[in-house]
Amino acid sequence: MLRNKSFFYAICLLPGLLNADQLDAIITAEQWAIPRHGESVLKMDSLSQVLKEWQKNSQQTIEISYPGGENGELWLRELKDWLIALGVSSTKIKSIAGSGAKDIIKLSVLSAGGMNK
């Protein structure tokens, strides 16, 4: 059992940090638990980084790996709604069940061919 979630989340981000051409980010349930409105959503560093990377080439796809179960599905739907409200076409959002933990969502920006950027 991990005692230090920050260490765990740093490890989750490590592949993206090692490959400068790839952007992987996470949003924790704790981060998402704040009251959400446009400004607060855009202040989430992970989401802001993903949006900035996607805006460089809107032909890219944003892949969301989310926790399974009803809570994961609800979280995914709300995040997708926010991404669409912020200008991402629904056709450019791909979702995959199984983020690896019940309290995180992983975000990746994929090139137009579907590979990690």
N, C-alpha and C positions, 0 to 999 in steps of 0.2 A: 504494500500500500504506500502510495506516495504521500509524504508529509508536507512537501513544499510544492504547491501547485504552480508557483511561478517558475520553478525549475522545469517542471513538466511542460509548461507552455513555451518556455524558451527552447526546449528540445524540439517541440512541434514546429517552431519557426526556423530552426536551424537549417533544414534543407534549402529553404528559400534564401537564407542569408549566405549560404555557401555558393549558390549559383546566382550571380547578379542578374541574369537574364530571366529568372523565374520569380514570380511573386506568389507567395503563399502566406496567408494570414489567418488568424483565428479571432472569433468573438466568443467570449465566455458568457455563461448564463448570468454571472454577476454583472458584467458590463451591460448586458441586454436588459437587466432588471430595472434600470433607471426609467423614469417617465420619458416616453419617446415623443419627440416632435422633430421637425425638420432640422433645427439647429443642433439638438442633442445627438441626433443620428449622424450628422456630418462631423461631429466632434469625436466620434469613435475612430481612433487612429487606424485600426485595421480596415474598417469599411472605407474610410477616406482614402487610404493608400490603394485599395482595390479599385475604387472609382477613378482615381487619377490615372492609374495604369490602363484601365479599360478605355478611358477617354482618349488616350494616345492613338488608339485604333479601334473604332467601334465595331469592327468586324470580328474582334476577339469575343470569346465566350467567358462568362463568369461561372465557375463551377462551385456549387455549394454542397459540401458533405455535412450532413446533419444527423443528430442522434435519432435513432428509431423511436417508435412509439408515438402515442398521441401528442405528447408535449413537444417532441421533435418536429412532428408534422405541423403543429400550430406555429412553432417558432419559424420553420421554413417558410410557411405561407406569409407570415408577417414580414419577414426579411425580403422575400421576393416582391411583395407589395411596395416596400420602401424603395427597393432598387428600381422598380418600374416608375415610381413617383419621381425618382431622381434622374430619370432619363434613359435607363437601360431598357432596351426592347425585351419583351418577354421571350422572344426567340433566341436571345443571347444569354439566357440563364439556363444552366443545366443543374439538376439536383441529383444527388446520390445519397441513399440512406447509409448510415454507418460512419459517423465521424470518429469513432474510436472511444468516445467518452460521452456520457449523458449530459454533460454541462458545457460542451463546446460545439461550435460550428466552424468548419474549415472553409476558407474561401481561396480559390485559385483563379488566376487569369490565364486562359488558354488561348493560344494563337488561333487564327481562322481555320487551321487544319485540325483543331481539336487536341493539340499537344500542349503540354505545359510550356509557357513562354520562357 
